Amino acid sequence: MADNTSITLYRGAAATSSTTLYTAPTGVGVCVTNIALTNTSGSARTATLTLAGVSLFTSLSVAANTTTYITPDQIIYSGEIIAGLASTTDVNFHIAGYEII
């Protein structure tokens, strides 16, 4: 049984076109527990994120110089991906979760 230890699924700047941020390993499910979207610019920016091809949020506005927190508690399974993009690379994704074996 998994011990539900939190792991970093992705941490880094967003791309301006949809990019794979994480792929669930073979034979493993992953619970996505926390997402922080940090906008380091002086203007509002938008971000989009999908889990297993389904939109979690689309063009979500992140205010200037702030962090928006989302706690989705959603599971993706073996081979499924988390993909995302933002209106600019001034947005950073911090995504955490845990593996379910």
N, C-alpha and C positions, 0 to 999 in steps of 0.2 A: 504494500500500500504506500502511496506517495505521502511525503511528510508535509506537503503544501508550503515548502520554503519558497519565498518570493524570489523570482529571477527577473533580470532585465531582458525584455524581449527586443527592445529597440531604444536607442538614445542617440539623437543627432538632429541635424538640420533637415528640414523638409525640402524636397525637390519641388519644382513647379509643374511637373507632370507626374502622373500616377507611378509610384515606385513600390516594389515589394520591400516591406520593412522587416517581415518575419515570416518564416515558414515553419509550421508545426512539424516536428521530427516524425519519422516513420514509426508507427505503432504507439504514438503518444497523443493524448488530447491536451490542450492548454487552456486554462482559464485566464482570460484577460481581466485583470482586477482593477488596474489604475492606469489612467492616461492623463498626463499633464501636457498642455499645449502652452508654450512660452513664446510670447511675441516680444522680441528685443528691439523693435523699431518704435519710432515716435508716432506712428499712424496705425489705425486698426487694420488687421489682416484677416484672411479667411483660411480655413483648413477643412479638408475632407478626409475621411477615413472609412475604409471598408474592412469587414471581417468576413472571410470566406465568400467574397463576392457580393455581400449585402451591405448597403450603406449603413454605417453607424451614425454618421453625421455628414452633411453636405454643406459646404460653404459656411461653416460655423464661424461667426465673427469672434475674433480675439482682440480685445481692446489694446491700445498702445501700452507697451511696457508692463504687461500683466501676464499672469498665468491662469489658465482655465483648467479646472480639474473635472474629470469624468470618471465615474466608477461603474463600468458597464457590467461586470460579472457575467461575461459571455464566454462560451466555450467554442474553440475551433479544434478540428480534428486532424489527424495525420495528413500531411500534405497541403492542408488549407493555409491560406496566407492572410496576413494583415498588410494592406496597401494604403498608401496615403500620399497626399500632396498639399501644398499651400500656395497662396497667391504670391508668396515670395520666400526666399530662403531665410528671412528674418524670423521664421517660426520654427521652433524646435519641438520635436516629439519626444516624450519620455514615457515609455510603455512598459508596464510590469505585469507579472502574472505568475502562475505556477503550473508545472506539468502534472497531468493526471495519467498515471500508468495503468 
